[in-house]
Amino acid sequence: MFSRFAYHPRVRSVFATKSYATFTAGIAFATAMAVSSASAQTTTNKLRSGQQNAGQQVQIPAVRPANTKATNPAQKPVAVRQPAQTTARPASPIRRAAHGELIDEMPPSLNPASEVAQAGHIGYGEVVCGAEPTCGFPGGCDDPNCSEPTCGFEAGCGFEQAMPFEPRCGLEQGCGGSGCDVGACNDCVGIHLPILRIDWRRFDFFAGVNSFTGPANHASDGAPLRGGSGSFGFYEGFNEGRSLNRLFGLDLSSQFGARATQSSLSGAEFTEDSRNQVFVTGGLFRRVDFGLQYGLVVDYMYDDWWYRNNFVQMRGEISWNDNCGREFGYQFMGSSDDSTSTTTLIGANNVITTGTASFEPTNQHRLFLRGNTVRGATYMAFAGGTDQGDGLLGGLLTSSFRNRFAVQGGVTYLIPNESNRAGGFENESWNLSMGVVFRPGGKNGAGRYCRPMFDVADNGTFLVDRKE
């Protein structure tokens, strides 16, 4: 009987309808519970992530309370735990500036004594406009590598960490520390004296060939002048710079160098003697990144040929550094000194004759342009005149290679104001030199501000004229 009732068509239809409704309600309830659980888990994960990153100054998004109105009466509201209150550290001025915020205050200094030296003339620690750590050394304003921190303002290479002590420029504390071309420290040599130590990074060593002429190449013993050939030979020497800040607390550097030449090795028409010269240069100077710079040195020359002379002259410079790898300025060479010596000449019929001759340094005035190329070379071009109305032209070019070596060439030409018929050739002077420079510490081994401002004197900067 139950079997018939159960299989009645109408009863089966009602039973199927109720079963489908019950099954659908169950699926809806299970889906609602799963969504609620996932939402609660996601909210908890967000809170935990925010708490873990609170020390890193990560912004924690606000958490809205969960919806407590359940769509199903059987669903319970999810309890949300509020995050613990944390105090984020204030952003540093560097971080704020990196995000484009305008910073009004300066960041606190880790070392109150640390100041920027020689950036300008306003005062210690004040970086003037144009003296920022941009470019100018070595590649100029168009150097694509200027974005690197080692373009111009290398730590420990002339841009020292504190004033008035400059640990890498001048009287360094031995070998070690950081600086440009630290590998040269292997060449620091103790020479068996307890308080003397040589830092070869401050030195430039040079050698090469030169050819020159001047009034001294025209011999005279009271008779008409003879000779006129140029002097060709070799030269070698060194130049060294160091800071005086550590000793005297001044933004000044010193330099000292010497040069020796050997020329006319086969003698000349009027003498069998070869020509030997010694030049010594020493003085003070001040280099800056931007602004006015100056220097003054004393040059000494010993000249031994058919005469024997000793001369002293002053050489000075005042120039403007535009912070883009160019310097414009004025140089002078002046002296009131003269030298008279006994001469020994080969006269007529190879008879040795003696006499006297007097010479004096030539006072010079030059305007110059000095700068750096993108490839790291340095150049200088000048034009000027003398107190006697002669003209001056010349230049100098130094091109580095293999970091510690450079090729250097220079030329000086004095244009006499006398005409050819009036004996202008007797007063004509010129000097041409070419050689190699070895720098144990690299181009800036002595430091940006301690690199010698003047080259050691030679026959191009120390011109000599016959005294009337």
ZALUM-852543 format. One record per residue (C-alpha): residue in one letter; x, y, z. Coordinates in nm, 3 decimals, always signed. Example, Ala and Ser with C-alpha at 12.3 -4.5 7.8 and 13.67 -1.06 7.14 Angstrom:
BEGIN
REC, residuo, c1, c2, c3
REC, A, +1.230, -0.450, +0.780
REC, S, +1.367, -0.106, +0.714
END
This chain:
BEGIN
REC, residuo, c1, c2, c3
REC, M, +0.000, +0.000, +0.000
REC, F, +0.290, +0.235, +0.090
REC, S, +0.456, +0.134, -0.230
REC, R, +0.157, +0.237, -0.432
REC, F, +0.127, +0.564, -0.245
REC, A, +0.496, +0.642, -0.293
REC, Y, +0.482, +0.576, -0.664
REC, H, +0.171, +0.777, -0.718
REC, P, +0.254, +1.045, -0.980
REC, R, +0.131, +1.338, -0.780
REC, V, +0.311, +1.227, -0.461
REC, R, +0.640, +1.187, -0.650
REC, S, +0.609, +1.536, -0.790
REC, V, +0.560, +1.700, -0.448
REC, F, +0.843, +1.497, -0.295
REC, A, +1.087, +1.596, -0.571
REC, T, +1.003, +1.965, -0.538
REC, K, +1.066, +1.970, -0.161
REC, S, +1.393, +1.778, -0.197
REC, Y, +1.527, +2.022, -0.457
REC, A, +1.441, +2.321, -0.233
REC, T, +1.617, +2.163, +0.063
REC, F, +1.928, +2.088, -0.147
REC, T, +1.944, +2.443, -0.283
REC, A, +1.918, +2.597, +0.066
REC, G, +2.204, +2.377, +0.187
REC, I, +2.435, +2.486, -0.094
REC, A, +2.356, +2.855, -0.026
REC, F, +2.432, +2.815, +0.346
REC, A, +2.767, +2.643, +0.278
REC, T, +2.872, +2.913, +0.030
REC, A, +2.790, +3.193, +0.274
REC, M, +2.994, +3.029, +0.549
REC, A, +3.299, +2.985, +0.318
REC, V, +3.291, +3.349, +0.201
REC, S, +3.263, +3.475, +0.559
REC, S, +3.559, +3.262, +0.671
REC, A, +3.777, +3.376, +0.379
REC, S, +3.696, +3.741, +0.445
REC, A, +3.791, +3.708, +0.810
REC, Q, +4.118, +3.532, +0.723
REC, T, +4.209, +3.803, +0.467
REC, T, +4.144, +4.080, +0.717
REC, T, +4.358, +3.906, +0.979
REC, N, +4.645, +3.863, +0.730
REC, K, +4.633, +4.231, +0.638
REC, L, +4.652, +4.327, +1.003
REC, R, +4.946, +4.099, +1.065
REC, S, +5.128, +4.229, +0.755
REC, G, +5.077, +4.588, +0.865
REC, Q, +5.214, +4.512, +1.212
REC, Q, +5.520, +4.338, +1.070
REC, N, +5.603, +4.636, +0.842
REC, A, +5.535, +4.908, +1.097
REC, G, +5.907, +4.945, +1.174
REC, Q, +5.977, +5.009, +0.805
REC, Q, +5.749, +5.312, +0.786
REC, V, +5.496, +5.132, +0.561
REC, Q, +5.159, +5.298, +0.557
REC, I, +4.896, +5.068, +0.719
REC, P, +4.557, +5.100, +0.552
REC, A, +4.255, +5.169, +0.771
REC, V, +4.053, +4.857, +0.855
REC, R, +3.678, +4.886, +0.831
REC, P, +3.474, +4.677, +1.076
REC, A, +3.322, +4.368, +0.930
REC, N, +2.958, +4.371, +0.829
REC, T, +2.768, +4.232, +1.128
REC, K, +2.441, +4.193, +0.939
REC, A, +2.432, +3.831, +0.839
REC, T, +2.245, +3.726, +0.532
REC, N, +2.170, +3.399, +0.701
REC, P, +2.031, +3.388, +1.057
REC, A, +2.263, +3.100, +1.136
REC, Q, +2.577, +3.308, +1.046
REC, K, +2.755, +3.483, +1.338
REC, P, +2.943, +3.814, +1.307
REC, V, +3.322, +3.779, +1.281
REC, A, +3.521, +3.941, +1.562
REC, V, +3.801, +4.163, +1.424
REC, R, +4.104, +4.236, +1.642
REC, Q, +4.220, +4.597, +1.618
REC, P, +4.594, +4.648, +1.544
REC, A, +4.819, +4.767, +1.822
REC, Q, +4.895, +5.137, +1.819
REC, T, +5.249, +5.198, +1.693
REC, T, +5.440, +5.522, +1.650
REC, A, +5.617, +5.541, +1.315
REC, R, +5.957, +5.705, +1.305
REC, P, +5.961, +6.040, +1.126
REC, A, +6.098, +6.020, +0.775
REC, S, +6.456, +6.138, +0.740
REC, P, +6.526, +6.456, +0.540
REC, I, +6.703, +6.247, +0.276
REC, R, +6.398, +6.021, +0.231
REC, R, +6.167, +6.322, +0.221
REC, A, +6.384, +6.497, -0.036
REC, A, +6.397, +6.182, -0.247
REC, H, +6.016, +6.190, -0.267
REC, G, +6.016, +6.549, -0.392
REC, E, +5.949, +6.731, -0.064
REC, L, +6.119, +7.068, -0.014
REC, I, +6.348, +7.051, +0.290
REC, D, +6.394, +7.370, +0.493
REC, E, +6.625, +7.238, +0.762
REC, M, +6.969, +7.081, +0.735
REC, P, +7.012, +6.722, +0.855
REC, P, +7.205, +6.681, +1.180
REC, S, +7.575, +6.619, +1.133
REC, L, +7.728, +6.299, +1.264
REC, N, +8.053, +6.484, +1.321
REC, P, +8.007, +6.848, +1.426
REC, A, +8.365, +6.921, +1.323
REC, S, +8.313, +6.792, +0.971
REC, E, +8.303, +7.077, +0.726
REC, V, +8.359, +7.128, +0.356
REC, A, +8.696, +7.282, +0.286
REC, Q, +8.788, +7.513, -0.001
REC, A, +8.450, +7.500, -0.173
REC, G, +8.440, +7.878, -0.193
REC, H, +8.538, +8.197, -0.019
REC, I, +8.236, +8.257, +0.203
REC, G, +8.364, +8.045, +0.490
REC, Y, +8.421, +7.697, +0.612
REC, G, +8.132, +7.461, +0.563
REC, E, +7.939, +7.687, +0.326
REC, V, +7.894, +7.535, -0.017
REC, V, +7.832, +7.824, -0.251
REC, C, +7.618, +7.807, -0.561
REC, G, +7.817, +7.638, -0.832
REC, A, +8.045, +7.449, -0.595
REC, E, +7.815, +7.155, -0.544
REC, P, +7.962, +6.808, -0.597
REC, T, +7.883, +6.801, -0.968
REC, C, +8.152, +6.785, -1.231
REC, G, +8.452, +6.970, -1.361
REC, F, +8.705, +6.706, -1.258
REC, P, +8.810, +6.524, -1.457
REC, G, +8.569, +6.528, -1.745
REC, G, +8.398, +6.868, -1.756
REC, C, +8.028, +6.947, -1.753
REC, D, +7.953, +6.730, -2.055
REC, D, +8.103, +6.415, -1.910
REC, P, +7.836, +6.141, -1.914
REC, N, +8.001, +5.982, -1.613
REC, C, +7.935, +6.285, -1.394
REC, S, +7.642, +6.108, -1.234
REC, E, +7.885, +5.884, -1.052
REC, P, +7.985, +5.990, -0.701
REC, T, +8.353, +5.964, -0.798
REC, C, +8.326, +6.246, -1.053
REC, G, +8.521, +6.531, -0.899
REC, F, +8.447, +6.482, -0.529
REC, E, +8.619, +6.159, -0.444
REC, A, +8.620, +6.077, -0.076
REC, G, +8.970, +6.109, +0.053
REC, C, +9.113, +6.259, -0.266
REC, G, +9.147, +6.628, -0.199
REC, F, +8.791, +6.657, -0.061
REC, E, +8.880, +6.563, +0.292
REC, Q, +8.646, +6.477, +0.570
REC, A, +8.724, +6.737, +0.831
REC, M, +8.871, +7.081, +0.888
REC, P, +9.133, +7.182, +0.966
REC, F, +9.286, +6.837, +0.929
REC, E, +9.316, +6.683, +0.584
REC, P, +9.403, +6.315, +0.624
REC, R, +9.476, +6.248, +0.259
REC, C, +9.620, +6.578, +0.140
REC, G, +9.964, +6.666, +0.258
REC, L, +10.096, +6.510, +0.577
REC, E, +9.903, +6.186, +0.561
REC, Q, +9.901, +5.930, +0.835
REC, G, +10.110, +5.682, +0.643
REC, C, +9.969, +5.434, +0.396
REC, G, +9.617, +5.309, +0.439
REC, G, +9.272, +5.449, +0.464
REC, S, +9.068, +5.538, +0.160
REC, G, +9.170, +5.764, -0.117
REC, C, +9.232, +5.784, -0.487
REC, D, +9.463, +5.517, -0.621
REC, V, +9.527, +5.359, -0.283
REC, G, +9.735, +5.101, -0.462
REC, A, +10.016, +5.356, -0.475
REC, C, +10.047, +5.318, -0.099
REC, N, +10.259, +5.014, -0.165
REC, D, +10.527, +5.260, -0.272
REC, C, +10.544, +5.436, +0.065
REC, V, +10.901, +5.378, +0.173
REC, G, +11.058, +5.434, +0.511
REC, I, +11.416, +5.549, +0.464
REC, H, +11.552, +5.439, +0.800
REC, L, +11.470, +5.761, +0.982
REC, P, +11.221, +5.736, +1.269
REC, I, +11.022, +6.051, +1.182
REC, L, +11.063, +6.068, +0.803
REC, R, +10.836, +5.884, +0.564
REC, I, +10.787, +5.940, +0.192
REC, D, +10.441, +5.926, +0.040
REC, W, +10.508, +5.886, -0.331
REC, R, +10.147, +5.966, -0.419
REC, R, +10.222, +6.337, -0.384
REC, F, +10.493, +6.328, -0.651
REC, D, +10.505, +6.366, -1.027
REC, F, +10.817, +6.236, -1.200
REC, F, +10.891, +6.346, -1.555
REC, A, +11.154, +6.302, -1.826
REC, G, +11.179, +6.386, -2.194
REC, V, +11.351, +6.586, -2.465
REC, N, +11.362, +6.960, -2.525
REC, S, +11.497, +7.205, -2.776
REC, F, +11.538, +7.577, -2.715
REC, T, +11.729, +7.887, -2.812
REC, G, +11.769, +8.248, -2.705
REC, P, +12.021, +8.534, -2.681
REC, A, +12.260, +8.309, -2.487
REC, N, +12.298, +8.091, -2.798
REC, H, +12.467, +8.386, -2.971
REC, A, +12.816, +8.412, -2.824
REC, S, +13.015, +8.735, -2.824
REC, D, +13.355, +8.831, -2.690
REC, G, +13.339, +9.187, -2.812
REC, A, +13.341, +9.079, -3.175
REC, P, +13.030, +9.024, -3.389
REC, L, +12.792, +8.762, -3.256
REC, R, +12.851, +8.405, -3.359
REC, G, +12.655, +8.087, -3.342
REC, G, +12.279, +8.105, -3.325
REC, S, +12.216, +7.730, -3.327
REC, G, +11.958, +7.589, -3.091
REC, S, +12.029, +7.367, -2.793
REC, F, +11.882, +7.017, -2.804
REC, G, +11.894, +6.769, -2.517
REC, F, +11.714, +6.590, -2.238
REC, Y, +11.545, +6.678, -1.912
REC, E, +11.424, +6.498, -1.601
REC, G, +11.283, +6.601, -1.265
REC, F, +11.000, +6.587, -1.013
REC, N, +10.726, +6.805, -0.867
REC, E, +10.550, +6.757, -0.533
REC, G, +10.253, +6.921, -0.359
REC, R, +10.116, +6.903, -0.006
REC, S, +9.866, +7.079, +0.221
REC, L, +9.966, +7.331, +0.488
REC, N, +9.632, +7.305, +0.663
REC, R, +9.753, +7.053, +0.915
REC, L, +10.058, +7.260, +1.008
REC, F, +9.918, +7.613, +1.005
REC, G, +9.540, +7.577, +0.979
REC, L, +9.534, +7.765, +0.647
REC, D, +9.366, +7.680, +0.318
REC, L, +9.701, +7.686, +0.144
REC, S, +9.917, +7.424, -0.019
REC, S, +10.286, +7.419, -0.098
REC, Q, +10.484, +7.278, -0.386
REC, F, +10.847, +7.200, -0.450
REC, G, +11.020, +7.059, -0.755
REC, A, +11.341, +7.044, -0.953
REC, R, +11.441, +6.990, -1.314
REC, A, +11.780, +6.917, -1.472
REC, T, +11.865, +6.951, -1.842
REC, Q, +12.157, +6.830, -2.050
REC, S, +12.182, +6.984, -2.397
REC, S, +12.428, +7.087, -2.669
REC, L, +12.606, +6.761, -2.591
REC, S, +12.845, +6.803, -2.883
REC, G, +12.928, +7.164, -2.806
REC, A, +12.879, +7.450, -3.049
REC, E, +13.073, +7.659, -3.299
REC, F, +13.222, +7.874, -3.026
REC, T, +13.269, +7.624, -2.739
REC, E, +13.348, +7.262, -2.678
REC, D, +13.146, +7.250, -2.358
REC, S, +12.805, +7.091, -2.327
REC, R, +12.526, +7.287, -2.160
REC, N, +12.393, +7.190, -1.816
REC, Q, +12.106, +7.356, -1.634
REC, V, +11.929, +7.311, -1.301
REC, F, +11.585, +7.462, -1.223
REC, V, +11.427, +7.467, -0.877
REC, T, +11.071, +7.586, -0.805
REC, G, +10.902, +7.627, -0.467
REC, G, +10.612, +7.827, -0.329
REC, L, +10.253, +7.847, -0.209
REC, F, +9.916, +7.832, -0.382
REC, R, +9.545, +7.793, -0.317
REC, R, +9.311, +7.591, -0.537
REC, V, +8.931, +7.606, -0.515
REC, D, +8.639, +7.431, -0.680
REC, F, +8.472, +7.757, -0.771
REC, G, +8.597, +8.111, -0.750
REC, L, +8.927, +8.289, -0.709
REC, Q, +9.252, +8.099, -0.677
REC, Y, +9.611, +8.221, -0.664
REC, G, +9.972, +8.123, -0.613
REC, L, +10.329, +8.251, -0.592
REC, V, +10.654, +8.060, -0.641
REC, V, +11.024, +8.138, -0.657
REC, D, +11.225, +7.999, -0.951
REC, Y, +11.598, +7.945, -0.945
REC, M, +11.810, +7.865, -1.253
REC, Y, +12.171, +7.759, -1.277
REC, D, +12.307, +7.772, -1.633
REC, D, +12.657, +7.644, -1.711
REC, W, +12.786, +7.668, -2.068
REC, W, +13.033, +7.915, -2.216
REC, Y, +12.935, +8.126, -1.916
REC, R, +12.810, +8.039, -1.566
REC, N, +12.497, +8.220, -1.449
REC, N, +12.266, +8.207, -1.148
REC, F, +11.922, +8.366, -1.171
REC, V, +11.618, +8.406, -0.945
REC, Q, +11.271, +8.516, -1.054
REC, M, +10.923, +8.537, -0.902
REC, R, +10.633, +8.369, -1.079
REC, G, +10.272, +8.430, -0.979
REC, E, +9.919, +8.352, -1.087
REC, I, +9.570, +8.472, -1.015
REC, S, +9.281, +8.294, -1.186
REC, W, +8.910, +8.218, -1.177
REC, N, +8.773, +7.864, -1.165
REC, D, +8.424, +7.839, -1.318
REC, N, +8.360, +7.487, -1.175
REC, C, +8.316, +7.347, -1.525
REC, G, +8.673, +7.245, -1.590
REC, R, +8.799, +7.585, -1.707
REC, E, +9.026, +7.844, -1.547
REC, F, +9.093, +8.196, -1.676
REC, G, +9.376, +8.402, -1.536
REC, Y, +9.690, +8.610, -1.543
REC, Q, +10.050, +8.499, -1.489
REC, F, +10.362, +8.706, -1.445
REC, M, +10.735, +8.634, -1.429
REC, G, +10.953, +8.911, -1.292
REC, S, +11.302, +8.972, -1.159
REC, S, +11.544, +9.256, -1.099
REC, D, +11.833, +9.013, -1.079
REC, D, +12.115, +8.990, -1.330
REC, S, +12.428, +8.782, -1.360
REC, T, +12.773, +8.866, -1.497
REC, S, +13.025, +8.590, -1.546
REC, T, +13.356, +8.514, -1.712
REC, T, +13.328, +8.360, -2.057
REC, T, +13.554, +8.116, -2.240
REC, L, +13.521, +8.108, -2.619
REC, I, +13.703, +7.959, -2.914
REC, G, +13.827, +8.254, -3.117
REC, A, +13.991, +8.286, -3.455
REC, N, +14.248, +8.018, -3.539
REC, N, +14.109, +7.812, -3.247
REC, V, +14.256, +8.051, -2.994
REC, I, +14.084, +8.043, -2.655
REC, T, +13.969, +8.387, -2.551
REC, T, +13.814, +8.502, -2.226
REC, G, +13.582, +8.787, -2.146
REC, T, +13.265, +8.873, -1.957
REC, A, +12.897, +8.861, -2.040
REC, S, +12.587, +8.980, -1.853
REC, F, +12.236, +8.836, -1.873
REC, E, +11.907, +8.900, -1.694
REC, P, +11.566, +8.724, -1.671
REC, T, +11.291, +8.852, -1.901
REC, N, +10.986, +9.001, -1.730
REC, Q, +10.672, +8.842, -1.876
REC, H, +10.297, +8.898, -1.860
REC, R, +10.055, +8.631, -1.980
REC, L, +9.680, +8.581, -2.006
REC, F, +9.586, +8.214, -2.013
REC, L, +9.305, +7.963, -2.042
REC, R, +9.347, +7.629, -1.867
REC, G, +9.103, +7.341, -1.864
REC, N, +9.022, +6.972, -1.880
REC, T, +8.890, +6.764, -2.167
REC, V, +8.623, +6.496, -2.153
REC, R, +8.892, +6.229, -2.191
REC, G, +9.079, +6.353, -1.884
REC, A, +9.353, +6.553, -2.056
REC, T, +9.454, +6.902, -1.940
REC, Y, +9.554, +7.196, -2.157
REC, M, +9.670, +7.554, -2.127
REC, A, +9.702, +7.824, -2.392
REC, F, +9.846, +8.170, -2.331
REC, A, +9.934, +8.496, -2.501
REC, G, +10.110, +8.802, -2.368
REC, G, +10.418, +9.019, -2.386
REC, T, +10.737, +9.134, -2.216
REC, D, +10.859, +9.462, -2.071
REC, Q, +11.070, +9.512, -2.386
REC, G, +10.763, +9.500, -2.610
REC, D, +10.813, +9.143, -2.731
REC, G, +10.516, +8.915, -2.794
REC, L, +10.451, +8.578, -2.629
REC, L, +10.256, +8.276, -2.751
REC, G, +10.246, +7.920, -2.628
REC, G, +10.063, +7.630, -2.474
REC, L, +10.085, +7.307, -2.281
REC, L, +9.901, +6.975, -2.323
REC, T, +9.901, +6.675, -2.089
REC, S, +9.722, +6.353, -2.187
REC, S, +9.691, +6.068, -1.937
REC, F, +9.712, +5.699, -2.017
REC, R, +9.708, +5.385, -1.804
REC, N, +9.601, +5.591, -1.502
REC, R, +9.948, +5.675, -1.369
REC, F, +10.121, +5.791, -1.686
REC, A, +10.080, +6.095, -1.908
REC, V, +10.235, +6.240, -2.221
REC, Q, +10.317, +6.609, -2.189
REC, G, +10.419, +6.859, -2.453
REC, G, +10.474, +7.233, -2.438
REC, V, +10.581, +7.523, -2.658
REC, T, +10.677, +7.885, -2.591
REC, Y, +10.767, +8.142, -2.854
REC, L, +10.896, +8.496, -2.792
REC, I, +10.841, +8.727, -3.089
REC, P, +11.111, +9.000, -3.079
REC, N, +11.003, +9.356, -3.137
REC, E, +11.318, +9.429, -3.338
REC, S, +11.305, +9.390, -3.713
REC, N, +11.510, +9.130, -3.895
REC, R, +11.762, +9.389, -4.014
REC, A, +11.797, +9.529, -3.665
REC, G, +11.905, +9.190, -3.533
REC, G, +11.568, +9.050, -3.433
REC, F, +11.699, +8.695, -3.475
REC, E, +11.945, +8.758, -3.190
REC, N, +11.663, +8.821, -2.942
REC, E, +11.427, +8.550, -3.064
REC, S, +11.358, +8.280, -2.804
REC, W, +11.162, +7.957, -2.819
REC, N, +11.130, +7.633, -2.629
REC, L, +10.981, +7.302, -2.739
REC, S, +10.954, +7.004, -2.504
REC, M, +10.792, +6.662, -2.503
REC, G, +10.810, +6.392, -2.240
REC, V, +10.641, +6.138, -2.016
REC, V, +10.504, +6.198, -1.666
REC, F, +10.476, +5.922, -1.406
REC, R, +10.230, +5.976, -1.118
REC, P, +10.249, +5.706, -0.849
REC, G, +9.919, +5.825, -0.699
REC, G, +9.737, +5.890, -1.025
REC, K, +9.622, +6.226, -1.155
REC, N, +9.493, +6.344, -0.816
REC, G, +9.739, +6.156, -0.599
REC, A, +9.834, +6.471, -0.411
REC, G, +9.468, +6.564, -0.364
REC, R, +9.238, +6.793, -0.556
REC, Y, +9.360, +7.103, -0.375
REC, C, +9.722, +6.998, -0.325
REC, R, +9.806, +6.924, -0.687
REC, P, +10.086, +7.169, -0.782
REC, M, +9.956, +7.480, -0.953
REC, F, +10.284, +7.558, -1.129
REC, D, +10.507, +7.336, -1.338
REC, V, +10.874, +7.334, -1.248
REC, A, +11.048, +7.615, -1.434
REC, D, +11.212, +7.541, -1.770
REC, N, +11.345, +7.735, -2.068
REC, G, +10.988, +7.822, -2.163
REC, T, +10.894, +7.994, -1.836
REC, F, +11.242, +8.122, -1.743
REC, L, +11.346, +8.332, -2.044
REC, V, +11.682, +8.510, -2.035
REC, D, +11.794, +8.814, -2.231
REC, R, +12.129, +8.981, -2.277
REC, K, +12.175, +9.281, -2.050
REC, E, +12.257, +9.599, -2.241
END
